[in-house]
Amino acid sequence: MARILIVDDSIVMRKNLVTIFTEAGHDVVGQAANGKQAIALYDELKPDIVTMDISMPIMRGVDAVKEIINMDPEAKIIIISALNQKQMVFEALNNGAKHYVIKPIVPNKVLGILNEVLRAKGEVELDSSPSEKEKKVESFLPGFIIKNSEGKFLIVFNENLSGKDLSTLETAVNGLIFISPLKVVFNLEKLKKPQEKIMFELIRLGDKIKAVGGSLEVIADNQELALRFN
């Protein structure tokens, strides 16, 4: 059983989620109608998991995710979004959200994602030499960003890319594969000497994109690196 905080400006949506979670045996410990309320209630209630609407008055869900993660890097947040809010979903994932659900809400899908996030292992432990505050900041510097430009999804990787970014990246890619036509660009120009494990995962995700009929373009200073995706 999980202790859940529901964040959504729609009373109807909150009621639907309460019903889904309580009937599955979970405990809804709090409800918030905007991002500011969510931050305050998270600090007070310390829930196991948060469902966070993207578009809300006063403070949007993306910003609330960032604030909660800054407060508690271990926070488990699931984004609830509409189909046309993909860019904000990616922003929330980059800010530390663990997964997302696209409306309309389907009970089995919501509960499946909830269980997946609850089962997920924590972040990789950091070196103990920096201060605690420094460790939290460094550990959540995003290793990639996603932009929607001229009908293409441009994924720009940077020097901060590490193993802990890969699950977020896969979640983002899984959200793209139903889009048609799907055009994705991997920009690797800032990756000088990526770890072999990271390269293996990037190639695997590239193959997943191509397997559903999507196109993948790779930009890299090192052409040998780019050729590995062929």
N, C-alpha and C positions, 0 to 999 in steps of 0.2 A: 504493500500500500504506500502511495506517495502523498505527500502534503503539497498541494498545488495552489498557486496564486494565478488567477485569471485576470488578464488585462485586456479590456475592449470597451470602446465607447458605446457599443450597442447593447442595450439591456437584453434584447432577444438572443444575441449571440452568447452573452454570458450565461443566460439561462440554459441554452442548448448545451454548452460545454459543461456546466454544472451537472446536468442530467447524465451526460455521457460518462463523466468521470466518477460520479457517485454510484451509478449503477454498476460500474466496473470495480467498485470497492475502494476507490481512492477518496481522499479527504480534501475538499476544497476549503482552504483555510482563510482565503481572502479574495476580494474582487476590487479591481480598480478601473476607473473610466478614462484615465489618461496616464501619460508617462510619469508625471510628477507624483501622482498618487502611487504608482507602481514602485517607484524608488523608495518612497517612505514606507510602504507596506513590506517591501522586501527586507529592508533594514530591521523592521519590527518583528516580522513573522519568521524570517529565515526559512522559506519554503524549500522543498526538494527540487521543485521545477516550476517554471513560469511559462504560461502561454501569453504571447505578446502580439496584439494587433499592430499593424504597421502604421495605419493612418488614423490619428486621433487628434482632438483639439488640445491646446495648451502645450503639450510636448508629444511629438511623434514617437512611435515605438522604436525606431532606429536609434534615436538619441537616448532613450531610456535604457536600451540594451547596453550602450557604451558606458553609461553612468553606473549601471549595476555591475558590469564586468570590472570596472575600475574599483568598485567597492568590494567585490568578491569575485576574483578570477575563476573560481570553481563553479560559479552560477550556471545552471542548466536552463537555457531559454529556448523555447520553440516559437518561431514566428508564425503568425496567422496572417495570410495576405490574399489579396485578389490577384487574378491572373495578370492584370496589367501593371502590377507593382514589382516586376522582376528586379529592376535596378535597385530599389530600396531593400529588397530581400538580400541581394548580394552584399549591399552595404552593411546590413545587419549581421550577416554571416562573417564578414570581415571584422566587424566590431566584437565578435565573440559569441553570437547566437549559435546553437548546436544543430538546429534543424528547422524545417519550415513545413507548413501545411497550406495548400492552396484551397480557397473557398470555391464551391460550397463544401461545407464540412461533412465528411463521411465518418461515422463513429469508428468503424474498424480501422480506417486509415489513421485517424487521430490517435487511437489507442496503440496501434502498431508503432507509430513514431515515438510516442511517449515511452513505450517499453524499450525501444532501441536507444533512446537518449539515456534512460535510467541505467541501462546495462553498459553503456560506453565507459571505457576506462578514463581516468583523469589525465590531465596534462603531464607531460614528461617533467620530472623533477629538474630543477635548475641548480647550477653551481651555487654553493653556499657563500661564496666570497663577496658578491655585491650585497648591498643593503636589501631588506625585504621590499621596500618601496621600489628600488631599482629593478629588482627581480620581476615584480609584477608588471612593470611597464615594459621591460625588455621581452618578457615571455609572450606578450600579446601584440607586438608589432606585426602587422599583417605582412605575409610574404608574397601576396599578390593582390591585384585589384581587377575588377571586371567592369568594362565599359561597353555600352551598346552604341555603336557608331556606324551609321549608314547601312543598317541591316546586318552588321556583323557583331559578334560578341568578342571583344578584344580582351584577352586575359594577359595582363602584364605582370610578369614575375620579377621580383627584385632580390637583392642580396640577403634579405631576411628570411627567404623561403627555407623552411625546415620541415622535418617530419611531422610536427604538430599541425602544420597547415594542410596536410594532405586529406584528412577526413572532411574538413570544411570545403576544400576544392572539389572533392568527389560529390558532396552534397549539392554544390552549385552545378556541376556538370549533369548530375541526375535530373536537376530541374530544367535543364536546357534540352534534353534529348527528345522531348515531345514536340518541340518547335519545328515548324516546316515552312520554308526551307531553313535549314540550320547551317550557319556559316560561323566558324570559330577560328580565331587567330591566337596562337600561342606566341607571345613576344618574350624571347629568352635572352635578349641583348644584355641584360644586367646580371645574368647567371654566368659567371666566368668559369668556375670549376664546381658544378653541382655534384652532390654525392650520388653514387651509383644507384642507391636505393630510391632517391628522389627521381632520378631520370627514368628508372624502371616504371615508377608509378605514373609519371607524366606520359610516357609512351603508352601505357595501358589505358589511361583515360583518353588519349588521342585515338586509340583503336576503338574504344567504346563509341566515340563521336562518329567515326567513320562507319561503324557497324550498323548504325541506325540511318545511314544515308546522308549524314552530314558531311560538310567539307571542312578540312583542317589545313590551315596555312601556318607555317612555322617561320618565325623571324629570329635569326640568331647571327651574332658576329662570327661565331665558329660554325662553318658550314658542315663540318663533320657531325656536330651536335644536331643540326637540322636534318641531316640525312638519316639519322637514326629513327626518325618518325615515318620514313617511307616504307 
